[in-house]
C-alpha cells in the first residue's frame, strides 16, 4: 500500500503546480501595462477637406458699406424702340461715375450715385438715390438685384426723374465684386432713356 500513497501524492502535487502556473499567468495578463493586454481601439478624428472652407465665406453681409466706380452707356427712347448697331454708335453716350451703398440687412439696402457723360457742361450730369433689393445665391458669389429710385439731371436739361432697373453682382471675395446693371429712366418733362453700368464694387 505504500507505493500507492506515493503515486497519489506525486499526482496531486503535479496538478496543483500546473493550476498555480496557469492562475499566475492569467493574473499577469490582467495587470495594466503588460505586453499581452488586448489592443485598445482609438476612434480617428474626422479629416475635413480644406477646400470646403471656402463654402463658409459670407460674400454678402448685413451692415455692409460699399463704394462703386463704374462706366456708363446711355441711349434714348428712339434707339431703344428702333435698335440697330448704327443708331447705338451714333446716339449712345459714354460716361463714368461713382456711388456709395449701405445694406441694412443682407437683402435690403440704399444707394446713391452720380455720373457724367458730357464734360463740356456741368461736372455732374446726373445724381440719384435708390432702394436696393438683392438676393445672394448661396455661396456662389452671385447676387441678382433690383433697384428703384429717383434723382435730378443737371445736363443737358435740368429736370427730375424716377428710375427702375436690375442687375447682377459677382464677388471675387467678400470685399471686391464686379457688377452690371441697366435701368429705365423716366424724366418729368422729356422722353425716357436707358442707362447701363459696368463697374467694380469695394465692400467693407
GUMILUM-404895 format. One line per field, with one value per residue: residue number from 0; residue in one letter; x, y, z of N, C-alpha, C in turn. Coordinates in steps of 0.02 Angstrom, whole numbers, plus 50000, padded with zeros to 5 digits. Layout:
<pts>
num = (NUM|...)
residu = (a|...)
n.east = (X|...)
n.north = (Y|...)
n.up = (Z|...)
ca.east = (X|...)
ca.north = (Y|...)
ca.up = (Z|...)
c.east = (X|...)
c.north = (Y|...)
c.up = (Z|...)
</pts>
This chain:
<pts>
num = (0|1|2|3|4|5|6|7|8|9|10|11|12|13|14|15|16|17|18|19|20|21|22|23|24|25|26|27|28|29|30|31|32|33|34|35|36|37|38|39|40|41|42|43|44|45|46|47|48|49|50|51|52|53|54|55|56|57|58|59|60|61|62|63|64|65|66|67|68|69|70|71|72|73|74|75|76|77|78|79|80|81|82|83|84|85|86|87|88|89|90|91|92|93|94|95|96|97|98|99|100|101|102|103|104|105|106|107|108|109|110|111|112|113|114|115|116|117|118|119|120|121|122|123|124|125|126|127|128|129|130|131|132|133|134|135|136|137|138|139|140|141|142|143|144|145|146|147|148|149|150|151|152|153|154|155|156|157|158|159|160|161|162|163|164|165|166|167|168|169|170|171|172|173|174|175|176|177|178|179|180|181|182|183|184|185|186|187|188|189|190|191|192|193|194|195|196|197|198|199|200|201|202|203)
residu = (x|x|x|x|x|x|x|x|x|x|x|x|x|x|x|x|x|x|x|x|x|x|x|x|x|x|x|x|x|x|x|x|x|x|x|x|x|x|x|x|x|x|x|x|x|x|x|x|x|x|x|x|x|x|x|x|x|x|x|x|x|x|x|x|x|x|x|x|x|x|x|x|x|x|x|x|x|x|x|x|x|x|x|x|x|x|x|x|x|x|x|x|x|x|x|x|x|x|x|x|x|x|x|x|x|x|x|x|x|x|x|x|x|x|x|x|x|x|x|x|x|x|x|x|x|x|x|x|x|x|x|x|x|x|x|x|x|x|x|x|x|x|x|x|x|x|x|x|x|x|x|x|x|x|x|x|x|x|x|x|x|x|x|x|x|x|x|x|x|x|x|x|x|x|x|x|x|x|x|x|x|x|x|x|x|x|x|x|x|x|x|x|x|x|x|x|x|x|x|x|x|x|x|x)
n.east = (50042|50102|50177|50068|50015|50119|50119|49995|50012|50114|50048|49946|50021|50077|49963|49922|50031|50025|49900|49924|50022|49952|49854|49934|49985|49870|49831|49941|49926|49814|49860|49887|49980|50052|50125|50043|49915|49753|49733|49687|49558|49560|49460|49469|49497|49388|49436|49438|49407|49509|49477|49342|49322|49301|49167|49114|49128|49061|48994|48907|48841|48751|48738|48831|48945|48981|49082|49073|49143|49118|49079|48971|48838|48723|48567|48440|48256|48207|48308|48304|48177|48191|48305|48474|48640|48703|48627|48648|48787|48790|48700|48722|48793|48939|49004|49064|49064|49033|48984|48895|48845|48737|48696|48568|48515|48556|48491|48424|48452|48519|48565|48672|48719|48820|48856|48943|48924|48950|49075|49088|48992|48910|48999|48943|48823|48713|48626|48571|48465|48433|48329|48384|48370|48429|48476|48571|48648|48663|48825|48889|48939|48871|48741|48589|48502|48381|48333|48267|48215|48249|48301|48401|48432|48563|48620|48592|48478|48391|48306|48189|48180|48121|48171|48195|48262|48379|48506|48661|48777|48944|49047|49217|49283|49243|49258|49277|49198|49115|48999|48852|48724|48562|48445|48285|48252|48145|48107|48028|47989|48039|48063|48083|48238|48377|48499|48651|48765|48933|49045|49162|49150|49183|49178|49148)
n.north = (49940|50066|50107|50148|50259|50350|50372|50431|50550|50613|50636|50723|50835|50874|50915|51026|51114|51141|51206|51317|51385|51420|51507|51612|51661|51709|51813|51898|51942|52021|52134|52313|52389|52278|52177|52087|52134|52162|52252|52426|52508|52660|52794|52874|53046|53145|53192|53341|53411|53539|53622|53642|53743|53863|53868|53922|54056|54216|54309|54416|54533|54591|54763|54819|54920|54994|55048|55114|55112|55154|55133|55209|55189|55262|55270|55342|55348|55326|55251|55138|55089|55069|54979|54969|54934|55045|55155|55145|55171|55302|55377|55339|55372|55386|55373|55407|55365|55373|55287|55252|55132|55061|54922|54878|54757|54589|54584|54703|54870|55039|55160|55283|55384|55463|55529|55573|55617|55712|55813|55944|56022|56042|55977|55865|55765|55690|55637|55525|55430|55268|55127|54968|54798|54640|54469|54354|54211|54076|54019|54054|54175|54254|54376|54427|54583|54713|54882|55041|55210|55386|55547|55689|55776|55868|55909|55873|55950|56024|55932|55826|55650|55479|55308|55135|54972|54833|54709|54615|54553|54498|54427|54421|54406|54429|54567|54626|54654|54630|54717|54729|54820|54883|55012|55095|55260|55388|55544|55697|55784|55757|55626|55452|55364|55248|55177|55096|55013|54967|54905|54909|54852|54891|54822|54843)
n.up = (50000|50024|49907|49825|49896|49880|49740|49723|49795|49722|49600|49639|49681|49558|49485|49562|49549|49411|49399|49479|49404|49288|49342|49389|49268|49207|49296|49279|49145|49161|49223|49213|49079|49036|48908|48848|48847|48776|48619|48617|48538|48455|48413|48258|48221|48122|47958|47871|47712|47661|47559|47567|47654|47593|47570|47681|47675|47689|47573|47558|47669|47816|47872|47784|47700|47544|47405|47241|47078|46912|46735|46614|46494|46388|46302|46196|46194|46063|46002|46083|46051|45916|45881|45823|45766|45708|45752|45890|45897|45846|45927|46058|46221|46319|46485|46654|46829|47010|47161|47315|47436|47560|47654|47755|47798|47746|47627|47595|47551|47531|47408|47332|47192|47064|46902|46750|46581|46489|46468|46431|46488|46643|46788|46852|46782|46819|46963|47088|47202|47272|47314|47357|47320|47348|47309|47368|47297|47374|47415|47300|47258|47170|47150|47107|47083|47116|47080|47124|47114|47118|47051|47002|46852|46782|46664|46493|46507|46642|46753|46845|46886|46888|46914|46869|46881|46857|46898|46905|47021|47052|47171|47194|47310|47486|47487|47362|47208|47048|46948|46846|46774|46719|46679|46667|46637|46681|46645|46709|46611|46482|46356|46399|46437|46424|46535|46559|46669|46710|46824|46965|47134|47301|47454|47630)
ca.east = (50000|50145|50188|50006|50012|50171|50097|49939|50040|50151|49998|49912|50068|50083|49902|49922|50081|50000|49847|49953|50057|49900|49823|49982|49989|49808|49835|49991|49896|49764|49891|49897|50048|50083|50127|49992|49848|49721|49740|49631|49540|49550|49422|49505|49462|49371|49479|49397|49441|49518|49445|49272|49317|49276|49094|49095|49138|48999|49010|48861|48829|48713|48779|48886|48956|49021|49097|49071|49172|49087|49069|48901|48819|48652|48536|48374|48197|48200|48356|48279|48119|48213|48377|48521|48709|48719|48595|48683|48851|48779|48661|48742|48840|48978|49023|49095|49036|49049|48925|48902|48788|48737|48645|48546|48514|48591|48450|48394|48498|48507|48623|48674|48769|48822|48899|48947|48933|48964|49125|49086|48942|48921|49042|48899|48765|48656|48634|48510|48465|48394|48318|48416|48349|48472|48463|48632|48634|48705|48895|48918|48967|48824|48683|48548|48472|48335|48340|48215|48225|48243|48355|48399|48478|48589|48643|48588|48420|48382|48240|48185|48163|48123|48203|48188|48306|48405|48573|48694|48843|48983|49100|49278|49298|49193|49271|49284|49149|49102|48927|48824|48652|48529|48385|48244|48248|48085|48106|47961|47972|48060|48052|48126|48300|48406|48568|48684|48827|48979|49095|49190|49121|49228|49135|49182)
ca.north = (50000|50125|50133|50181|50325|50393|50390|50478|50613|50643|50658|50782|50891|50897|50952|51090|51157|51162|51254|51379|51419|51449|51563|51668|51689|51748|51874|51942|51972|52071|52194|52367|52400|52217|52172|52041|52164|52169|52321|52472|52542|52732|52822|52925|53109|53154|53237|53382|53439|53610|53659|53657|53802|53920|53869|53958|54127|54255|54361|54472|54538|54647|54820|54821|54982|54981|55103|55093|55150|55122|55167|55210|55196|55279|55278|55372|55305|55307|55197|55079|55063|55051|54965|54949|54950|55112|55203|55142|55207|55374|55410|55319|55414|55351|55415|55374|55390|55341|55276|55226|55091|55034|54870|54871|54684|54555|54587|54769|54925|55103|55181|55348|55384|55520|55515|55625|55594|55770|55852|56015|56058|56037|55921|55809|55766|55653|55612|55490|55386|55209|55070|54909|54732|54589|54400|54313|54142|54031|54040|54057|54241|54291|54406|54472|54636|54761|54949|55089|55273|55446|55595|55752|55781|55936|55923|55935|55987|56017|55901|55771|55586|55418|55254|55067|54927|54774|54689|54557|54565|54438|54442|54380|54396|54468|54638|54651|54624|54659|54721|54752|54831|54927|55043|55139|55325|55424|55614|55726|55828|55730|55554|55408|55340|55191|55183|55034|55024|54911|54932|54872|54869|54876|54817|54845)
ca.up = (50000|50025|49839|49801|49927|49849|49672|49730|49819|49666|49551|49668|49679|49489|49466|49598|49518|49345|49410|49505|49349|49244|49377|49390|49200|49195|49335|49249|49085|49180|49251|49163|49054|49014|48835|48822|48853|48710|48592|48627|48476|48464|48357|48222|48212|48051|47919|47827|47653|47672|47505|47584|47698|47553|47574|47741|47663|47682|47525|47566|47741|47842|47893|47736|47663|47484|47360|47171|47022|46854|46672|46594|46424|46386|46237|46201|46184|45993|45989|46118|46014|45848|45891|45770|45786|45685|45797|45954|45890|45834|45979|46125|46256|46370|46542|46712|46891|47073|47202|47383|47455|47628|47662|47824|47805|47691|47567|47583|47561|47498|47371|47298|47138|47018|46845|46700|46512|46448|46504|46411|46529|46715|46805|46867|46739|46846|47031|47108|47260|47255|47358|47327|47344|47317|47330|47360|47277|47414|47421|47232|47244|47127|47183|47066|47124|47084|47107|47107|47149|47078|47058|46964|46795|46778|46597|46456|46532|46714|46766|46893|46855|46928|46876|46894|46843|46890|46876|46935|47050|47068|47218|47193|47381|47523|47484|47294|47163|46982|46938|46782|46780|46670|46707|46627|46671|46657|46669|46716|46555|46417|46347|46439|46407|46460|46558|46582|46707|46721|46869|47021|47199|47356|47513|47695)
c.east = (50043|50160|50127|49999|50062|50149|50041|49964|50076|50102|49964|49957|50076|50024|49902|49972|50057|49946|49874|49987|50007|49868|49869|49987|49929|49810|49885|49964|49846|49794|49900|49970|50082|50077|50073|49921|49819|49726|49677|49619|49526|49515|49462|49463|49446|49417|49435|49439|49447|49487|49373|49266|49293|49200|49070|49102|49071|49014|48968|48837|48780|48761|48841|48887|48999|49027|49101|49111|49148|49089|48996|48896|48744|48629|48465|48318|48190|48247|48333|48221|48136|48287|48413|48590|48728|48690|48629|48749|48841|48747|48683|48794|48874|48996|49055|49065|49058|48984|48943|48838|48795|48680|48630|48542|48553|48555|48425|48445|48477|48572|48615|48729|48767|48870|48896|48960|48953|49011|49124|49037|48960|48963|49001|48837|48703|48673|48568|48521|48417|48384|48344|48390|48392|48457|48526|48614|48682|48774|48929|48953|48922|48765|48645|48516|48426|48346|48283|48225|48216|48300|48345|48452|48498|48608|48620|48529|48414|48311|48247|48165|48155|48148|48192|48231|48329|48472|48597|48762|48878|49041|49158|49299|49245|49202|49275|49235|49145|49027|48910|48750|48627|48465|48349|48234|48191|48086|48035|47941|47989|48047|48102|48189|48327|48478|48592|48749|48867|49034|49119|49160|49169|49187|49176|49134)
c.north = (50062|50151|50169|50250|50373|50417|50441|50546|50650|50672|50722|50843|50919|50938|51021|51139|51185|51216|51321|51419|51454|51510|51623|51701|51732|51814|51923|51977|52026|52134|52247|52373|52337|52211|52128|52070|52172|52241|52361|52510|52616|52759|52877|52988|53120|53206|53275|53408|53514|53651|53677|53718|53862|53924|53908|54034|54161|54314|54423|54474|54594|54701|54826|54887|54967|55044|55076|55140|55117|55166|55162|55212|55209|55288|55305|55324|55283|55249|55133|55047|55042|55035|54946|54969|55020|55165|55204|55181|55282|55409|55392|55367|55373|55400|55375|55404|55351|55334|55250|55189|55069|54985|54861|54798|54654|54565|54656|54823|54987|55124|55250|55347|55449|55502|55573|55593|55651|55816|55926|56056|56055|55975|55858|55815|55738|55629|55581|55450|55329|55163|55009|54846|54679|54520|54359|54241|54095|54060|54044|54122|54284|54317|54451|54524|54680|54829|54992|55152|55332|55493|55656|55751|55855|55957|55865|55979|55974|55992|55846|55707|55533|55362|55187|55022|54868|54755|54628|54578|54499|54459|54393|54361|54435|54544|54668|54615|54663|54661|54749|54761|54878|54953|55085|55204|55364|55494|55642|55769|55799|55656|55514|55390|55284|55203|55115|55052|54960|54938|54884|54898|54846|54880|54814|54822)
c.up = (50000|49956|49813|49831|49895|49781|49676|49750|49763|49615|49575|49666|49609|49467|49498|49567|49450|49352|49435|49450|49303|49276|49377|49321|49185|49232|49306|49188|49102|49207|49197|49143|49032|48939|48807|48827|48783|48685|48604|48563|48491|48402|48324|48215|48138|48018|47870|47770|47661|47616|47520|47628|47660|47556|47634|47732|47653|47637|47535|47639|47757|47867|47849|47699|47603|47442|47289|47127|46958|46792|46653|46518|46422|46314|46247|46184|46111|45976|46023|46079|45943|45850|45827|45792|45765|45732|45866|45951|45884|45894|46050|46155|46311|46426|46597|46775|46952|47113|47270|47402|47528|47635|47736|47843|47747|47624|47549|47598|47524|47463|47341|47247|47100|46961|46796|46632|46465|46485|46485|46452|46602|46730|46820|46823|46774|46916|47053|47171|47246|47315|47322|47361|47310|47347|47318|47346|47313|47425|47354|47219|47201|47169|47134|47111|47081|47118|47084|47147|47103|47090|47015|46910|46788|46707|46553|46476|46606|46727|46818|46856|46908|46884|46909|46850|46883|46863|46912|46961|47062|47113|47208|47264|47420|47516|47414|47248|47098|46972|46870|46792|46725|46701|46654|46667|46639|46685|46673|46657|46487|46414|46388|46401|46450|46478|46582|46618|46711|46766|46922|47086|47254|47421|47577|47751)
</pts>
